[in-house]
Amino acid sequence: MTKLPAKLGGPGVDLHMCYEVGPRGYGIQRPVATAGHSCVVVAPSLIPSRPRGRIKTDRQDAVKLARPHRGGELTSVWILDSAPEAMRDLIRARLAAVRSLRHARQQLSAYI
């Protein structure tokens, strides 16, 4: 992820980027921030929007993020360090395993 910022901004150029939180988490923000650029991570629910048509394209999504980012209207989310993020992932995995175990026990007791 460091190739794009290096390609867009040369020496002395400060890039300001933003993206919606998704399944990749903060994997994009960390390398961009260590490269010295500004990267804001935004929750989709915090993006100001107005009613539009139902057509959704990447270009419209980019404009929907770029305009409020330029105006300073976006609220960023708290970016976890690696250790708390790993702990959160571990807790979520444990909860999923407990749910799966409970579901399997209920299925087994239904057969008996």
N, C-alpha and C positions, 0 to 999 in steps of 0.2 A: 504494500500500500504506500510505500514511500516513493515510487516512481512517478505517480501522477503529480504530487506536490512539487517534486523536483523539476518536472517538465513544465508545469504552469508558472512557477515562481522561481526566478533566478536569485542571485545574491542581492540582498537589500529589499526584496519583495516580500511583504507580509500577506499571507493568504488567510482569509476568513472563511471557514467552511462550516456547514451544519448538515445533519442528517437525522432521520427518525430512528428511534430505538427499534430494533427488530430482533430476530433470532440470533444475529451475530453479536449482539451485545455491544461491548465497548472495544471490540477488536480493531475497528477502524480508527477510533479516536486516539488510542494510545500511541501508535506509531506516528500519526500526524502531529500530535502534541510534542513528542520527543524530537521531531524534526524542526520544531520551533514555530509552528503555525498554530493559529487559533482554530479550534474545532469544537463546536457546540453540539451536544446530543440533546434532542428534543423528544418528549413523549408525544405521540400522535394526538392525544386528547388535549394537549396544551397549545396546539397550532391554531391560531385564529382562522376561521373560515367563514365564507358566506355561501348561501345556497346557490348551487349551480346545477348544471345538467349531470346526469349520472355517468357520463363518459369519463373514464379515468385513464390518463396516459402518463408516462414517465415525465414528459415535458411539462404537463400541467402540475404534477407533483413537485417538480424542481422549482417552478415559478412560485408555487404555493409556499415553499420553504424560503426561497431567496428573497422575496420582497419583504416579509416580516423580519427576516434576519438582518437585512440591510437597514431597516428602520429601528432595529433594537427592540422589537416587540415579542421576540421569542423568549420563553422561559426554559432554561436548561434544566436537565435532571442532574441529580447528584451522581457523580461517576465513582463507582467503587474501585478500590485498589484490588490487586490480584488476590490477596488473602481473603478479604470479606466476600469477594465474588466466588471464590472456590468454596468457601463455607456455605454460601447461599445455594450453590449448585449441589453440594453434598446433602444439604437438608432437603432440597426438592427431590433428589434421587431417592433418599430414604423414605420420604412421604409417598412417593410413587410405588416403591417396593412394598410398603405397608398396605397401601390400597390394593395392590395386586394380590398380596397374600390373603387379605380379607375376602376379596372377590373369589379367589380359588377355594377358600374354605367354605364359602357359601354355596358354591357350585357343587363341591364334594358332599356337603351335608344334604343337598337337594337330591342327590342320587341314592342316598342311604335310606 
